[in-house]
Amino acid sequence: MKYLVTGAAGFIGFHVCKHLLERGDEVVGLDIVNDYYDVNLKYARISELGINREKIIKGKLVTADSKPFSFIQLNLADKEALMKLFESEKFDVVINLAAQAGVRYSLSHPEAYVESNIVGFLNILEACRFHPVRHLVYASSSSVYGANEKLPFSTKDSVDHPISLYAASKKSNELMAHTYSHLFGIPSTGLRFFTVYGPWGRPDMALFLFTEAILRGEPIKVFNKGEMKRDFTYVDDIVQGVLKVADRPPKGDPNYSEKTGDISKSKAPYKVYNIGNSSPVELMDYIRAVEDGLSKKAKMELLPMQAGDVPASHADVTDLMEDTGYKPTTAVKDGVAAFLDWYKKYYSQK
């Protein structure tokens, strides 16, 4: 089938494109390639998929020589250009992973989240409305659970108390998708990602920051004095789940009632899943895995909790496992080791 993957130059988007191509699908990647973090890393990901940086022309679809992959540098907020792309390419499935990421960045740059996560997602929905697709899969986030204290986090739980604009934008995406699924019959599935890590990861995330600081002999910033748990999930496990979901458009339940208590379902062709490891790890154990992989101890700066952050995350993935056969298998020590192998190789070439 023919897939559009937005956020293709991003961490998860790159890996999704890579796996789709490996299994024989045709892929069009889209990304704005902004400077939220190192654009060289973003272009390097696209190069791995078959298109070198010098061939990329903003707003033009460029095709790889040796594989069924094309790429376009485009802002989702450009509705006219996006509509033309949908009209010409006739996608079967859209996997929307493009977003302005980061909880902390949303405290200082709120407008970026409105443009990318609200306006950009609205344009994706409009494009799917006027150029129908078999399935729209889109990235939500574990951040939507906000101030919730009950663990593990379940899609049956209310998520009405976000504590960052990033989280609020992702909750908005779920509401917008349901509206379009109800009104226009667009099969849509939202995925609440839980702390994804692995090779080609984002430089603003903990594993990257810890690795850089330890290698430089600088202190790492450890928030809430290390008293945190995260449902760290290896990127290959995440991609396995994304593809299983993409292959299974929701049909909706005509007998659905809110009285059942499962607000992740609907009469409309709409579904929301958690996608995580479902096995939280203490932050200090995560740091030890990095220390062991580098054979070097970390200097630590113990700090209070940051605004917009939460002390623990834990995904209940029961419904995702039952519906799709999703099964994460990568232990943190193995996932961290794979990241460190990639990191050393990538930066030895710089």
Disulfide bonds with the S-S distance in Angstrom:
none
